[in-house]
Amino acid sequence: MSLILQIETATTVCSVALSENGNVLAYKEIQQRNVHAEVITLFIDEVLKMADKQYGDLSAVAVSCGPGSYTGLRIGISVTKGLCYSLDIPFIAIETLEAMTDGMITEAAADNALFCPMIDARRMEVFTAVFDADGNRVKPTSAEIIDQDSFSDLLKANKIIFFGDGAAKCKEILGTNANAHIIPDFQNSAKYLTKKAAEKFAAKDFEDTAYFEPYYLKDFIAGKKSV
């Protein structure tokens, strides 16, 4: 039996879910920039109350570990570490793009399609990967600058569903291809961590709480404020 708290802060969505044996009991989320630090602990309290559970009932904490927002990832990882340390429970890390794909596969149910999650990385760059309908990786995670030739090899023979907060800005470039299907309103969620969290818990695939670092993919470069 597993009761897993799930945290998603890698994108503009701040989301918390609670799952038991692979089933979501409760969740709370908001899509708004720069509120993660303010609401994350409140959401955790609320989700536990909604499910009539206590912190001491938790078996593990699972967190979306990136790629994604530098600040959001730091917040999610820090909260997860604090909970795992204080409760002495396992730390589970799940790649954000994998969790997004699990969620989209459930919603789209397109057996013959490939799935391409996209996280906005500013300008025409996205964090992305490609998976098949069973969640197997077809193209590795990378930071891609999207142009007319992006995914051209895969689009020749496959329908690809592009989704996530990076997909909308690529619509004009990729949307002209008949095999490209853009889902601009996909919202990331901690609910989508459920499948991988249950699998990793069963396999005892846990992280070292002290030394784990977010999957940033790119080095952080601080921008300069205009005078």
C-alpha atoms as an extended CHARMM CRD file, in Angstrom:
* protein
*
       227  EXT
         1         1  MET       CA              0.0000000000        0.0000000000        0.0000000000  PROA      1               0.0000000000
         2         2  SER       CA              1.3660000000        3.4160000000       -0.9420000000  PROA      2               0.0000000000
         3         3  LEU       CA              0.1610000000        6.9240000000       -0.1610000000  PROA      3               0.0000000000
         4         4  ILE       CA              2.2250000000        9.3290000000       -2.2530000000  PROA      4               0.0000000000
         5         5  LEU       CA              2.2130000000       13.1150000000       -2.2020000000  PROA      5               0.0000000000
         6         6  GLN       CA              2.9270000000       14.4700000000       -5.6960000000  PROA      6               0.0000000000
         7         7  ILE       CA              4.3380000000       17.9280000000       -6.4460000000  PROA      7               0.0000000000
         8         8  GLU       CA              4.4710000000       19.7000000000       -9.8320000000  PROA      8               0.0000000000
         9         9  THR       CA              6.1530000000       23.1310000000       -9.9990000000  PROA      9               0.0000000000
        10        10  ALA       CA              8.2390000000       22.8620000000      -13.1880000000  PROA      10              0.0000000000
        11        11  THR       CA              5.9830000000       25.1270000000      -15.2680000000  PROA      11              0.0000000000
        12        12  THR       CA              3.5670000000       28.0040000000      -14.6660000000  PROA      12              0.0000000000
        13        13  VAL       CA              1.2370000000       25.5160000000      -12.9850000000  PROA      13              0.0000000000
        14        14  CYS       CA              1.6490000000       24.9290000000       -9.2600000000  PROA      14              0.0000000000
        15        15  SER       CA             -0.0170000000       21.6060000000       -8.5450000000  PROA      15              0.0000000000
        16        16  VAL       CA             -0.2270000000       19.1190000000       -5.6770000000  PROA      16              0.0000000000
        17        17  ALA       CA             -1.9150000000       15.7090000000       -5.7720000000  PROA      17              0.0000000000
        18        18  LEU       CA             -2.2970000000       12.7840000000       -3.4150000000  PROA      18              0.0000000000
        19        19  SER       CA             -2.4750000000        9.2430000000       -4.7530000000  PROA      19              0.0000000000
        20        20  GLU       CA             -3.0680000000        5.9190000000       -3.0610000000  PROA      20              0.0000000000
        21        21  ASN       CA             -2.0310000000        2.7040000000       -4.7980000000  PROA      21              0.0000000000
        22        22  GLY       CA             -1.9580000000        4.4860000000       -8.1610000000  PROA      22              0.0000000000
        23        23  ASN       CA             -5.2980000000        6.2720000000       -7.7780000000  PROA      23              0.0000000000
        24        24  VAL       CA             -5.6600000000       10.0270000000       -7.2780000000  PROA      24              0.0000000000
        25        25  LEU       CA             -7.4930000000       10.8640000000       -4.0530000000  PROA      25              0.0000000000
        26        26  ALA       CA             -7.3300000000       14.6540000000       -4.2330000000  PROA      26              0.0000000000
        27        27  TYR       CA             -5.5270000000       17.4960000000       -5.9800000000  PROA      27              0.0000000000
        28        28  LYS       CA             -5.1970000000       21.2790000000       -5.9010000000  PROA      28              0.0000000000
        29        29  GLU       CA             -3.6270000000       23.4830000000       -8.5720000000  PROA      29              0.0000000000
        30        30  ILE       CA             -3.3840000000       26.9420000000      -10.0400000000  PROA      30              0.0000000000
        31        31  GLN       CA             -1.9480000000       28.1980000000      -13.3290000000  PROA      31              0.0000000000
        32        32  GLN       CA             -0.2410000000       31.4840000000      -12.5000000000  PROA      32              0.0000000000
        33        33  ARG       CA              3.3390000000       32.6870000000      -12.6790000000  PROA      33              0.0000000000
        34        34  ASN       CA              5.4200000000       33.4080000000       -9.5980000000  PROA      34              0.0000000000
        35        35  VAL       CA              2.9990000000       32.0810000000       -6.9670000000  PROA      35              0.0000000000
        36        36  HSD       CA              4.5630000000       28.6660000000       -6.3290000000  PROA      36              0.0000000000
        37        37  ALA       CA              6.4400000000       29.6740000000       -3.1710000000  PROA      37              0.0000000000
        38        38  GLU       CA              3.3250000000       31.3350000000       -1.7330000000  PROA      38              0.0000000000
        39        39  VAL       CA              0.8400000000       28.5090000000       -2.2530000000  PROA      39              0.0000000000
        40        40  ILE       CA              2.7120000000       25.2020000000       -2.3690000000  PROA      40              0.0000000000
        41        41  THR       CA              2.5910000000       24.4110000000        1.3700000000  PROA      41              0.0000000000
        42        42  LEU       CA             -1.0140000000       25.6110000000        1.5930000000  PROA      42              0.0000000000
        43        43  PHE       CA             -1.9620000000       23.2700000000       -1.2630000000  PROA      43              0.0000000000
        44        44  ILE       CA             -0.2570000000       20.3480000000        0.4780000000  PROA      44              0.0000000000
        45        45  ASP       CA             -2.2270000000       20.9880000000        3.6830000000  PROA      45              0.0000000000
        46        46  GLU       CA             -5.4820000000       21.3120000000        1.7260000000  PROA      46              0.0000000000
        47        47  VAL       CA             -4.9600000000       18.1420000000       -0.2970000000  PROA      47              0.0000000000
        48        48  LEU       CA             -4.2590000000       16.0980000000        2.8280000000  PROA      48              0.0000000000
        49        49  LYS       CA             -7.3780000000       17.4920000000        4.5010000000  PROA      49              0.0000000000
        50        50  MET       CA             -9.4900000000       16.7880000000        1.4130000000  PROA      50              0.0000000000
        51        51  ALA       CA             -8.4380000000       13.1280000000        1.5540000000  PROA      51              0.0000000000
        52        52  ASP       CA             -8.7080000000       12.9510000000        5.3620000000  PROA      52              0.0000000000
        53        53  LYS       CA             -5.0310000000       12.0240000000        5.6500000000  PROA      53              0.0000000000
        54        54  GLN       CA             -2.1580000000       13.1470000000        7.8920000000  PROA      54              0.0000000000
        55        55  TYR       CA              1.4850000000       13.8610000000        7.0850000000  PROA      55              0.0000000000
        56        56  GLY       CA              2.4320000000       10.7680000000        9.0550000000  PROA      56              0.0000000000
        57        57  ASP       CA              0.3550000000        8.6190000000        6.6890000000  PROA      57              0.0000000000
        58        58  LEU       CA              2.5620000000        9.4300000000        3.6870000000  PROA      58              0.0000000000
        59        59  SER       CA              4.6800000000        6.6500000000        2.1830000000  PROA      59              0.0000000000
        60        60  ALA       CA              6.7600000000        8.8990000000       -0.1180000000  PROA      60              0.0000000000
        61        61  VAL       CA              6.8800000000       12.2400000000       -1.9080000000  PROA      61              0.0000000000
        62        62  ALA       CA              7.1840000000       12.3840000000       -5.7060000000  PROA      62              0.0000000000
        63        63  VAL       CA              8.2450000000       15.5450000000       -7.4960000000  PROA      63              0.0000000000
        64        64  SER       CA              8.4260000000       16.6700000000      -11.1040000000  PROA      64              0.0000000000
        65        65  CYS       CA             12.1830000000       17.1940000000      -11.4400000000  PROA      65              0.0000000000
        66        66  GLY       CA             12.5430000000       19.0170000000      -14.7630000000  PROA      66              0.0000000000
        67        67  PRO       CA             13.3650000000       20.2900000000      -17.2160000000  PROA      67              0.0000000000
        68        68  GLY       CA             11.4060000000       23.4700000000      -16.6600000000  PROA      68              0.0000000000
        69        69  SER       CA             11.4580000000       26.7370000000      -14.7540000000  PROA      69              0.0000000000
        70        70  TYR       CA             14.6220000000       27.1560000000      -12.6910000000  PROA      70              0.0000000000
        71        71  THR       CA             12.7950000000       28.8620000000       -9.8430000000  PROA      71              0.0000000000
        72        72  GLY       CA              9.8330000000       26.5100000000       -9.9450000000  PROA      72              0.0000000000
        73        73  LEU       CA             12.0540000000       23.4360000000       -9.8770000000  PROA      73              0.0000000000
        74        74  ARG       CA             14.0670000000       24.7470000000       -6.9300000000  PROA      74              0.0000000000
        75        75  ILE       CA             10.8670000000       25.3610000000       -4.9730000000  PROA      75              0.0000000000
        76        76  GLY       CA              9.4230000000       21.9190000000       -5.6940000000  PROA      76              0.0000000000
        77        77  ILE       CA             12.6630000000       20.0760000000       -4.9310000000  PROA      77              0.0000000000
        78        78  SER       CA             13.2650000000       22.0520000000       -1.7170000000  PROA      78              0.0000000000
        79        79  VAL       CA              9.7810000000       21.3310000000       -0.3830000000  PROA      79              0.0000000000
        80        80  THR       CA             10.1300000000       17.6550000000       -1.2980000000  PROA      80              0.0000000000
        81        81  LYS       CA             13.4810000000       17.3760000000        0.4670000000  PROA      81              0.0000000000
        82        82  GLY       CA             12.1040000000       19.0670000000        3.5680000000  PROA      82              0.0000000000
        83        83  LEU       CA              9.1660000000       16.6750000000        3.7650000000  PROA      83              0.0000000000
        84        84  CYS       CA             11.2520000000       13.5760000000        3.0930000000  PROA      84              0.0000000000
        85        85  TYR       CA             13.8160000000       14.5690000000        5.7270000000  PROA      85              0.0000000000
        86        86  SER       CA             11.2880000000       15.4340000000        8.4060000000  PROA      86              0.0000000000
        87        87  LEU       CA              9.0440000000       12.4200000000        7.7960000000  PROA      87              0.0000000000
        88        88  ASP       CA             11.9090000000       10.0100000000        6.9760000000  PROA      88              0.0000000000
        89        89  ILE       CA             10.2260000000        8.7710000000        3.8030000000  PROA      89              0.0000000000
        90        90  PRO       CA             11.5310000000        8.1220000000        0.2610000000  PROA      90              0.0000000000
        91        91  PHE       CA             12.1340000000       10.8080000000       -2.3700000000  PROA      91              0.0000000000
        92        92  ILE       CA             10.8430000000        9.9840000000       -5.8790000000  PROA      92              0.0000000000
        93        93  ALA       CA             11.8900000000       12.0660000000       -8.9050000000  PROA      93              0.0000000000
        94        94  ILE       CA              9.9900000000       11.9840000000      -12.1970000000  PROA      94              0.0000000000
        95        95  GLU       CA             11.0540000000       13.7470000000      -15.3820000000  PROA      95              0.0000000000
        96        96  THR       CA              8.5080000000       16.4430000000      -16.2030000000  PROA      96              0.0000000000
        97        97  LEU       CA              8.1960000000       15.5600000000      -19.9020000000  PROA      97              0.0000000000
        98        98  GLU       CA              7.5010000000       11.9050000000      -19.0640000000  PROA      98              0.0000000000
        99        99  ALA       CA              4.7300000000       12.8610000000      -16.6410000000  PROA      99              0.0000000000
       100       100  MET       CA              3.2070000000       15.2750000000      -19.1590000000  PROA      100             0.0000000000
       101       101  THR       CA              3.1570000000       12.5100000000      -21.7490000000  PROA      101             0.0000000000
       102       102  ASP       CA              1.4390000000       10.0740000000      -19.3970000000  PROA      102             0.0000000000
       103       103  GLY       CA             -1.2480000000       12.7050000000      -18.8530000000  PROA      103             0.0000000000
       104       104  MET       CA             -1.6720000000       13.4730000000      -22.5490000000  PROA      104             0.0000000000
       105       105  ILE       CA             -1.8220000000        9.7960000000      -23.5260000000  PROA      105             0.0000000000
       106       106  THR       CA             -4.6720000000        9.3440000000      -21.0660000000  PROA      106             0.0000000000
       107       107  GLU       CA             -6.5400000000       12.3680000000      -22.4280000000  PROA      107             0.0000000000
       108       108  ALA       CA             -5.9000000000       11.9140000000      -26.1580000000  PROA      108             0.0000000000
       109       109  ALA       CA             -5.9990000000        8.0960000000      -26.4490000000  PROA      109             0.0000000000
       110       110  ALA       CA             -4.4080000000        8.1970000000      -29.9230000000  PROA      110             0.0000000000
       111       111  ASP       CA             -2.8960000000        4.7430000000      -30.4940000000  PROA      111             0.0000000000
       112       112  ASN       CA             -1.1130000000        5.5770000000      -33.7550000000  PROA      112             0.0000000000
       113       113  ALA       CA              0.3010000000        8.9520000000      -32.7360000000  PROA      113             0.0000000000
       114       114  LEU       CA              3.5650000000       10.1540000000      -31.2970000000  PROA      114             0.0000000000
       115       115  PHE       CA              3.4900000000       12.5720000000      -28.3720000000  PROA      115             0.0000000000
       116       116  CYS       CA              5.7280000000       15.6310000000      -28.1290000000  PROA      116             0.0000000000
       117       117  PRO       CA              5.5160000000       17.5590000000      -24.8280000000  PROA      117             0.0000000000
       118       118  MET       CA              6.9200000000       21.0940000000      -25.0020000000  PROA      118             0.0000000000
       119       119  ILE       CA              7.9080000000       23.3820000000      -22.1400000000  PROA      119             0.0000000000
       120       120  ASP       CA              8.4770000000       27.0330000000      -22.9980000000  PROA      120             0.0000000000
       121       121  ALA       CA             12.1600000000       27.9490000000      -22.6940000000  PROA      121             0.0000000000
       122       122  ARG       CA             11.7730000000       31.5380000000      -24.0280000000  PROA      122             0.0000000000
       123       123  ARG       CA             11.8750000000       32.8720000000      -27.5960000000  PROA      123             0.0000000000
       124       124  MET       CA             11.4700000000       29.9350000000      -30.0170000000  PROA      124             0.0000000000
       125       125  GLU       CA             13.2400000000       27.4540000000      -27.7620000000  PROA      125             0.0000000000
       126       126  VAL       CA             11.4820000000       24.6130000000      -25.9500000000  PROA      126             0.0000000000
       127       127  PHE       CA             12.4130000000       21.7120000000      -23.7010000000  PROA      127             0.0000000000
       128       128  THR       CA             11.0520000000       18.6800000000      -25.4910000000  PROA      128             0.0000000000
       129       129  ALA       CA             11.1900000000       14.9580000000      -26.2620000000  PROA      129             0.0000000000
       130       130  VAL       CA              9.0880000000       12.5260000000      -28.2950000000  PROA      130             0.0000000000
       131       131  PHE       CA              7.2970000000        9.4110000000      -27.0070000000  PROA      131             0.0000000000
       132       132  ASP       CA              5.1510000000        6.7330000000      -28.6220000000  PROA      132             0.0000000000
       133       133  ALA       CA              1.6110000000        5.8310000000      -27.5190000000  PROA      133             0.0000000000
       134       134  ASP       CA              2.9840000000        3.4080000000      -24.9070000000  PROA      134             0.0000000000
       135       135  GLY       CA              5.1540000000        6.1040000000      -23.3310000000  PROA      135             0.0000000000
       136       136  ASN       CA              8.4000000000        4.7710000000      -24.7960000000  PROA      136             0.0000000000
       137       137  ARG       CA             10.9560000000        7.4340000000      -25.6760000000  PROA      137             0.0000000000
       138       138  VAL       CA             11.4640000000        7.9710000000      -29.4210000000  PROA      138             0.0000000000
       139       139  LYS       CA             13.5240000000       11.1780000000      -29.2610000000  PROA      139             0.0000000000
       140       140  PRO       CA             15.6580000000       12.1370000000      -26.2330000000  PROA      140             0.0000000000
       141       141  THR       CA             15.0520000000       15.1510000000      -24.0320000000  PROA      141             0.0000000000
       142       142  SER       CA             16.6990000000       18.2740000000      -25.3920000000  PROA      142             0.0000000000
       143       143  ALA       CA             16.4700000000       22.0440000000      -25.6600000000  PROA      143             0.0000000000
       144       144  GLU       CA             15.3410000000       22.7600000000      -29.2280000000  PROA      144             0.0000000000
       145       145  ILE       CA             15.0140000000       25.9740000000      -31.2070000000  PROA      145             0.0000000000
       146       146  ILE       CA             11.9540000000       25.3170000000      -33.3500000000  PROA      146             0.0000000000
       147       147  ASP       CA             12.0770000000       26.0580000000      -37.0910000000  PROA      147             0.0000000000
       148       148  GLN       CA             10.5170000000       24.7310000000      -40.3070000000  PROA      148             0.0000000000
       149       149  ASP       CA             12.7220000000       21.6340000000      -40.2650000000  PROA      149             0.0000000000
       150       150  SER       CA             12.0180000000       20.6150000000      -36.6680000000  PROA      150             0.0000000000
       151       151  PHE       CA             10.6850000000       17.0410000000      -36.3820000000  PROA      151             0.0000000000
       152       152  SER       CA             10.5060000000       16.8370000000      -40.2030000000  PROA      152             0.0000000000
       153       153  ASP       CA             11.8570000000       13.2750000000      -40.2490000000  PROA      153             0.0000000000
       154       154  LEU       CA              9.2050000000       12.0290000000      -37.8170000000  PROA      154             0.0000000000
       155       155  LEU       CA              6.3710000000       14.0600000000      -39.3340000000  PROA      155             0.0000000000
       156       156  LYS       CA              6.8500000000       12.4020000000      -42.7280000000  PROA      156             0.0000000000
       157       157  ALA       CA              5.3920000000        9.1470000000      -41.4800000000  PROA      157             0.0000000000
       158       158  ASN       CA              3.7490000000        9.9240000000      -38.1450000000  PROA      158             0.0000000000
       159       159  LYS       CA              0.9770000000       11.9750000000      -36.6270000000  PROA      159             0.0000000000
       160       160  ILE       CA              2.5420000000       13.9500000000      -33.7760000000  PROA      160             0.0000000000
       161       161  ILE       CA              0.5730000000       15.5810000000      -30.9710000000  PROA      161             0.0000000000
       162       162  PHE       CA              2.4100000000       18.6710000000      -29.7300000000  PROA      162             0.0000000000
       163       163  PHE       CA              1.2950000000       19.9240000000      -26.3230000000  PROA      163             0.0000000000
       164       164  GLY       CA              2.3950000000       21.9370000000      -23.3050000000  PROA      164             0.0000000000
       165       165  ASP       CA              3.0080000000       25.6440000000      -22.7250000000  PROA      165             0.0000000000
       166       166  GLY       CA              5.6900000000       25.6380000000      -25.4280000000  PROA      166             0.0000000000
       167       167  ALA       CA              3.4330000000       24.2130000000      -28.1440000000  PROA      167             0.0000000000
       168       168  ALA       CA              1.2140000000       27.2550000000      -28.7230000000  PROA      168             0.0000000000
       169       169  LYS       CA              4.0740000000       29.4640000000      -29.8940000000  PROA      169             0.0000000000
       170       170  CYS       CA              5.1210000000       26.7890000000      -32.4030000000  PROA      170             0.0000000000
       171       171  LYS       CA              1.7120000000       26.5980000000      -34.0880000000  PROA      171             0.0000000000
       172       172  GLU       CA              2.5500000000       28.8880000000      -37.0150000000  PROA      172             0.0000000000
       173       173  ILE       CA              5.7560000000       27.0070000000      -37.7740000000  PROA      173             0.0000000000
       174       174  LEU       CA              4.6570000000       23.3960000000      -37.2210000000  PROA      174             0.0000000000
       175       175  GLY       CA              0.9100000000       23.6890000000      -37.7830000000  PROA      175             0.0000000000
       176       176  THR       CA              1.2000000000       23.7960000000      -41.5740000000  PROA      176             0.0000000000
       177       177  ASN       CA              2.1170000000       20.0980000000      -41.6080000000  PROA      177             0.0000000000
       178       178  ALA       CA             -0.9600000000       17.8500000000      -41.8560000000  PROA      178             0.0000000000
       179       179  ASN       CA              0.6020000000       15.3810000000      -39.4270000000  PROA      179             0.0000000000
       180       180  ALA       CA              1.2010000000       18.0050000000      -36.7440000000  PROA      180             0.0000000000
       181       181  HSD       CA             -1.6040000000       18.4180000000      -34.2010000000  PROA      181             0.0000000000
       182       182  ILE       CA             -1.1200000000       21.2940000000      -31.7530000000  PROA      182             0.0000000000
       183       183  ILE       CA             -2.8780000000       21.1590000000      -28.3640000000  PROA      183             0.0000000000
       184       184  PRO       CA             -2.3260000000       24.6980000000      -27.0130000000  PROA      184             0.0000000000
       185       185  ASP       CA             -4.4780000000       24.4420000000      -23.8750000000  PROA      185             0.0000000000
       186       186  PHE       CA             -2.8670000000       21.4280000000      -22.1820000000  PROA      186             0.0000000000
       187       187  GLN       CA             -2.3370000000       22.1850000000      -18.4930000000  PROA      187             0.0000000000
       188       188  ASN       CA              0.3720000000       20.3800000000      -16.5770000000  PROA      188             0.0000000000
       189       189  SER       CA             -0.6870000000       18.6800000000      -13.3420000000  PROA      189             0.0000000000
       190       190  ALA       CA              0.6690000000       16.7320000000      -10.3840000000  PROA      190             0.0000000000
       191       191  LYS       CA             -2.0150000000       14.1410000000      -11.2150000000  PROA      191             0.0000000000
       192       192  TYR       CA              0.1350000000       13.0730000000      -14.1600000000  PROA      192             0.0000000000
       193       193  LEU       CA              2.9160000000       11.9110000000      -11.8210000000  PROA      193             0.0000000000
       194       194  THR       CA              0.6920000000        9.1150000000      -10.5060000000  PROA      194             0.0000000000
       195       195  LYS       CA              1.6370000000        6.2870000000      -12.8840000000  PROA      195             0.0000000000
       196       196  LYS       CA              5.3940000000        6.7810000000      -12.6680000000  PROA      196             0.0000000000
       197       197  ALA       CA              5.2700000000        7.4510000000       -8.9180000000  PROA      197             0.0000000000
       198       198  ALA       CA              3.4920000000        4.1520000000       -8.2500000000  PROA      198             0.0000000000
       199       199  GLU       CA              5.9150000000        2.2610000000      -10.5010000000  PROA      199             0.0000000000
       200       200  LYS       CA              8.9860000000        3.7850000000       -8.8740000000  PROA      200             0.0000000000
       201       201  PHE       CA              7.6450000000        3.1970000000       -5.3710000000  PROA      201             0.0000000000
       202       202  ALA       CA              6.9910000000       -0.4680000000       -6.1360000000  PROA      202             0.0000000000
       203       203  ALA       CA             10.5030000000       -0.8270000000       -7.5850000000  PROA      203             0.0000000000
       204       204  LYS       CA             12.0500000000        1.1070000000       -4.6560000000  PROA      204             0.0000000000
       205       205  ASP       CA             13.5430000000        3.4840000000       -7.2220000000  PROA      205             0.0000000000
       206       206  PHE       CA             14.3160000000        6.3150000000       -4.8140000000  PROA      206             0.0000000000
       207       207  GLU       CA             16.6900000000        9.2850000000       -4.9210000000  PROA      207             0.0000000000
       208       208  ASP       CA             19.3440000000       10.3780000000       -2.4440000000  PROA      208             0.0000000000
       209       209  THR       CA             17.4710000000       13.1530000000       -0.6520000000  PROA      209             0.0000000000
       210       210  ALA       CA             20.6200000000       14.9960000000        0.3830000000  PROA      210             0.0000000000
       211       211  TYR       CA             22.3180000000       15.1700000000       -2.9980000000  PROA      211             0.0000000000
       212       212  PHE       CA             19.5340000000       15.2020000000       -5.5670000000  PROA      212             0.0000000000
       213       213  GLU       CA             19.5280000000       18.1680000000       -7.9730000000  PROA      213             0.0000000000
       214       214  PRO       CA             16.8100000000       19.2960000000      -10.4100000000  PROA      214             0.0000000000
       215       215  TYR       CA             17.1390000000       18.3630000000      -14.0800000000  PROA      215             0.0000000000
       216       216  TYR       CA             17.7840000000       21.8720000000      -15.3870000000  PROA      216             0.0000000000
       217       217  LEU       CA             19.0150000000       20.7190000000      -18.8340000000  PROA      217             0.0000000000
       218       218  LYS       CA             20.4940000000       24.2020000000      -19.4370000000  PROA      218             0.0000000000
       219       219  ASP       CA             22.7570000000       26.3420000000      -17.2870000000  PROA      219             0.0000000000
       220       220  PHE       CA             20.9930000000       29.2130000000      -15.5700000000  PROA      220             0.0000000000
       221       221  ILE       CA             21.7240000000       32.6250000000      -17.0930000000  PROA      221             0.0000000000
       222       222  ALA       CA             20.4050000000       35.5750000000      -15.1160000000  PROA      222             0.0000000000
       223       223  GLY       CA             18.8930000000       38.3590000000      -17.1830000000  PROA      223             0.0000000000
       224       224  LYS       CA             19.7720000000       41.9910000000      -16.6340000000  PROA      224             0.0000000000
       225       225  LYS       CA             17.0480000000       44.4340000000      -15.7760000000  PROA      225             0.0000000000
       226       226  SER       CA             16.6600000000       47.3430000000      -18.1550000000  PROA      226             0.0000000000
       227       227  VAL       CA             17.4210000000       50.7400000000      -16.6600000000  PROA      227             0.0000000000
